[in-house]
Amino acid sequence: MDAWAAAGRAASFWWRDDDATAPSPALDRLLGRAEACGVPLALAVIPATAGPALGDRLATAPAGIRVLVHGWSHGNHARPDKKKSELACGRPMAEMTADLARGRARLDELFGPRLLPVLTPPWNRLPVPLIRELPAIGINGLSRFKPRKTRSPAPGVVEVNTHIDPIDWHGGRGFTGEVAALGAITAHLAARRTGRADPTEPTGLLTHHLVHDQALDGFLDRLMAHFAAHPAVTWPDLQTVFAA
């Protein structure tokens, strides 16, 4: 980030947290952290299991807390020999679009204007042909993991991905450690700065509040404090991040 500041450039970030369905102490800690730091937060909510209690909880949250469409039920429809995916290759297109349309409608009912019509596919996977169908069901944004190949993967769809996941999913589901997490942040920033990744795509932090351990929460507190003190760091409004 110092290199960005030295070049007179702003390093933009955004934050997505997946799998929200209901109020919990873990959600309270997440929302409290975002509010204390004054940064926008995108909550990827699972429509099938989200209820009015979550809508009531978010009704008093800062305006910068927005809701994204996290599939429909976060159920795995992939074949046993394939990686997990709700929106799996081989599922009928009409079935997938119906699920997503139902999910968008459910979240609109629960959260109203707090909803951003952005799909965050469970496990960050979906078939390419499905992307072209999203605008027809009222979804004009997409967020997966790893640097995007293009800003608009289909007409009417803007993609903004995440790049840092500080959870070790295959090694105990704890914090990856500060070295790994900071390494992922600096690697994406360097790739943006040198043109090896899209410089206009904000560096995305991906968290899952329901599985955070104390070490990860402590890291996030230190990271946000560092970001708040750094002159190069910016947090664009989420509506702006996904603007066409």
C-alpha positions as MATLAB code, in Angstrom:
seq = 'MDAWAAAGRAASFWWRDDDATAPSPALDRLLGRAEACGVPLALAVIPATAGPALGDRLATAPAGIRVLVHGWSHGNHARPDKKKSELACGRPMAEMTADLARGRARLDELFGPRLLPVLTPPWNRLPVPLIRELPAIGINGLSRFKPRKTRSPAPGVVEVNTHIDPIDWHGGRGFTGEVAALGAITAHLAARRTGRADPTEPTGLLTHHLVHDQALDGFLDRLMAHFAAHPAVTWPDLQTVFAA';
ca = [
       0.000    0.000    0.000;
       2.949    2.274    0.552;
       3.812    1.797   -3.130;
       0.315    2.957   -4.050;
       0.635    6.010   -1.842;
       4.070    6.834   -3.283;
       2.564    6.720   -6.773;
      -0.296    8.978   -5.714;
      -2.845    6.209   -6.272;
      -5.700    4.953   -4.101;
      -5.902    1.246   -3.232;
      -9.597    0.362   -3.180;
     -10.987   -2.481   -1.072;
     -14.330   -4.130   -0.487;
     -15.559   -6.701    2.032;
     -17.929   -9.641    1.502;
     -19.092  -12.026    4.228;
     -20.915  -15.227    3.275;
     -23.651  -17.488    4.675;
     -25.731  -15.142    6.832;
     -29.187  -16.477    7.689;
     -30.068  -15.290   11.204;
     -28.920  -13.009   14.021;
     -26.112  -14.414   16.158;
     -23.314  -13.193   18.427;
     -20.904  -13.811   15.536;
     -22.988  -11.595   13.265;
     -23.117   -8.917   15.951;
     -19.317   -8.946   16.140;
     -19.053   -8.686   12.360;
     -21.500   -5.805   12.091;
     -19.925   -4.060   15.054;
     -16.499   -4.279   13.454;
     -17.731   -2.872   10.146;
     -19.584   -0.051   11.898;
     -16.635    0.814   14.152;
     -14.346    0.995   11.121;
     -16.882    2.857    9.015;
     -16.498    0.500    6.051;
     -19.200   -0.943    3.770;
     -20.001   -4.627    4.169;
     -21.724   -6.964    1.712;
     -23.613   -9.782    3.447;
     -24.186  -12.762    1.146;
     -27.448  -14.129    2.560;
     -28.842  -17.633    1.906;
     -32.465  -16.931    0.881;
     -34.020  -20.316    1.688;
     -33.065  -20.193    5.355;
     -33.057  -16.446    5.996;
     -35.934  -15.229    8.107;
     -37.589  -12.049    9.338;
     -35.305  -11.964   12.383;
     -32.337  -11.173   10.145;
     -34.331   -8.450    8.430;
     -35.164   -6.962   11.825;
     -31.512   -7.111   12.890;
     -30.282   -5.353    9.766;
     -33.011   -2.715    9.929;
     -30.918   -0.838   12.498;
     -27.556   -1.447   10.813;
     -25.655    1.330    9.024;
     -26.695    2.086    5.449;
     -23.375    0.712    4.192;
     -24.407   -2.832    5.120;
     -25.891   -4.381    1.965;
     -27.325   -7.810    1.139;
     -26.307  -10.017   -1.811;
     -28.018  -13.144   -3.202;
     -26.132  -16.256   -2.021;
     -27.771  -18.775   -4.336;
     -30.996  -20.264   -2.992;
     -30.352  -22.942   -0.336;
     -26.570  -23.502   -0.457;
     -27.285  -27.119   -1.343;
     -24.816  -29.183   -3.329;
     -26.099  -30.372   -6.722;
     -22.768  -31.475   -8.179;
     -21.978  -35.060   -9.086;
     -19.977  -36.984   -6.448;
     -16.800  -36.739   -8.542;
     -17.063  -32.956   -8.939;
     -16.381  -30.036   -6.614;
     -19.369  -28.811   -4.623;
     -21.711  -26.461   -6.447;
     -25.323  -25.437   -6.021;
     -25.420  -24.017   -9.543;
     -23.838  -27.092  -11.020;
     -23.117  -27.972  -14.615;
     -25.755  -30.484  -15.643;
     -28.626  -28.935  -13.686;
     -31.436  -27.730  -15.960;
     -31.038  -24.029  -16.714;
     -34.710  -23.354  -15.990;
     -34.371  -24.953  -12.556;
     -31.364  -22.810  -11.645;
     -32.873  -19.552  -12.869;
     -36.110  -20.326  -11.005;
     -34.172  -20.870   -7.777;
     -32.264  -17.616   -8.207;
     -35.374  -15.627   -9.092;
     -37.087  -17.033   -6.000;
     -34.042  -16.151   -3.907;
     -33.892  -12.595   -5.183;
     -37.607  -12.117   -4.510;
     -37.260  -13.527   -0.995;
     -34.398  -11.197   -0.111;
     -36.202   -8.213   -1.616;
     -39.144   -9.042    0.644;
     -36.928   -9.310    3.738;
     -34.476   -6.469    3.141;
     -36.019   -4.086    0.607;
     -33.622   -1.360   -0.546;
     -30.734   -2.926    1.381;
     -30.602   -5.649   -1.300;
     -28.091   -5.335   -4.127;
     -29.074   -7.610   -7.044;
     -25.707   -9.365   -7.060;
     -25.259  -13.144   -7.171;
     -22.599  -14.744   -4.995;
     -22.804  -18.390   -6.089;
     -22.277  -20.915   -3.277;
     -18.732  -22.261   -3.397;
     -18.063  -19.448   -5.924;
     -19.023  -21.705   -8.839;
     -21.574  -21.494  -11.645;
     -21.727  -22.499  -15.314;
     -20.835  -19.758  -17.778;
     -24.137  -19.999  -19.725;
     -26.047  -19.164  -16.537;
     -24.305  -15.787  -16.298;
     -26.008  -14.683  -19.509;
     -29.418  -15.459  -17.971;
     -28.982  -13.327  -14.843;
     -30.300   -9.963  -16.120;
     -33.574  -11.595  -17.155;
     -34.251  -12.503  -13.502;
     -33.243   -9.105  -12.144;
     -29.644   -9.868  -11.191;
     -27.006   -7.568  -12.692;
     -23.952   -8.334  -10.571;
     -21.740  -11.342   -9.901;
     -19.096  -12.000   -7.255;
     -16.835  -15.038   -7.154;
     -13.265  -15.643   -5.939;
      -9.929  -14.810   -7.630;
      -9.177  -11.894   -9.985;
     -11.815  -11.339  -12.627;
     -11.011  -11.971  -16.277;
     -13.312   -9.205  -17.444;
     -15.481   -6.583  -15.775;
     -18.573   -7.674  -17.708;
     -18.698  -11.447  -18.293;
     -22.080  -11.102  -20.026;
     -24.208   -8.177  -21.234;
     -25.796   -6.431  -18.272;
     -23.637   -8.182  -15.645;
     -20.787   -6.571  -13.671;
     -18.357   -8.916  -11.911;
     -16.425   -7.860   -8.800;
     -14.638  -10.702   -7.037;
     -12.946  -11.385   -3.732;
      -9.269  -12.294   -3.450;
      -8.384  -12.913    0.203;
      -9.944  -15.762    2.194;
      -8.281  -15.962    5.634;
      -9.887  -19.313    6.563;
      -7.996  -22.589    6.112;
     -10.896  -24.682    4.830;
      -8.840  -27.827    4.301;
      -6.720  -27.648    7.435;
      -9.105  -27.356   10.346;
     -11.214  -24.346    9.255;
      -9.211  -21.961   11.415;
      -7.318  -18.779   10.582;
      -4.762  -19.258    7.798;
      -2.303  -17.127    9.743;
      -1.163  -13.557    9.355;
       1.651  -14.318    6.900;
      -0.666  -16.080    4.447;
      -3.458  -13.518    4.754;
      -1.192  -10.505    4.355;
       0.606  -12.258    1.513;
      -2.669  -12.653   -0.378;
      -3.496   -8.980    0.126;
      -0.113   -7.713   -1.022;
      -0.049  -10.129   -3.980;
      -3.330   -8.820   -5.368;
      -2.372   -5.206   -4.722;
       0.933   -5.733   -6.537;
      -0.810   -7.440   -9.453;
      -3.212   -4.511   -9.784;
      -0.474   -1.913   -9.507;
       1.690   -3.557  -12.174;
      -1.128   -4.386  -14.586;
      -1.109   -8.159  -14.064;
      -4.657   -7.900  -12.707;
      -7.446   -5.454  -13.457;
      -6.375   -2.291  -11.581;
      -9.990   -1.122  -11.343;
     -11.205   -4.212   -9.466;
     -11.147   -3.469   -5.715;
      -9.206   -5.949   -3.621;
     -11.860   -8.111   -1.994;
     -11.805   -9.587    1.502;
     -13.969  -12.711    1.905;
     -14.994  -13.781    5.410;
     -17.463  -16.244    6.944;
     -18.491  -14.873   10.341;
     -20.022  -18.142   11.552;
     -16.671  -19.976   11.544;
     -14.323  -17.230   12.739;
     -11.974  -18.125   15.561;
     -10.424  -15.702   18.032;
      -7.198  -15.489   16.032;
      -9.030  -14.410   12.881;
     -11.142  -11.861   14.718;
      -7.985  -10.403   16.226;
      -6.342  -10.226   12.811;
      -9.356   -8.428   11.341;
      -9.239   -5.858   14.143;
      -5.555   -5.172   13.472;
      -6.042   -5.132    9.712;
      -8.906   -2.659    9.842;
      -6.984   -0.399   12.206;
      -4.036   -0.417    9.793;
      -6.286    0.325    6.828;
      -7.963    3.190    8.683;
      -4.592    4.811    9.308;
      -3.245    4.400    5.770;
      -3.723    7.314    3.363;
      -3.888    5.116    0.237;
      -6.796    2.919    1.381;
     -10.329    3.614    0.161;
     -13.606    1.717    0.620;
     -15.997    2.621   -2.225;
     -19.722    2.450   -1.637;
     -21.012   -0.968   -2.700;
     -23.548    0.546   -5.074;
     -20.617    2.214   -6.827;
     -18.535   -0.978   -6.802;
     -21.216   -2.828   -8.792;
     -22.369    0.083  -10.946;
     -22.790   -0.739  -14.630;
];
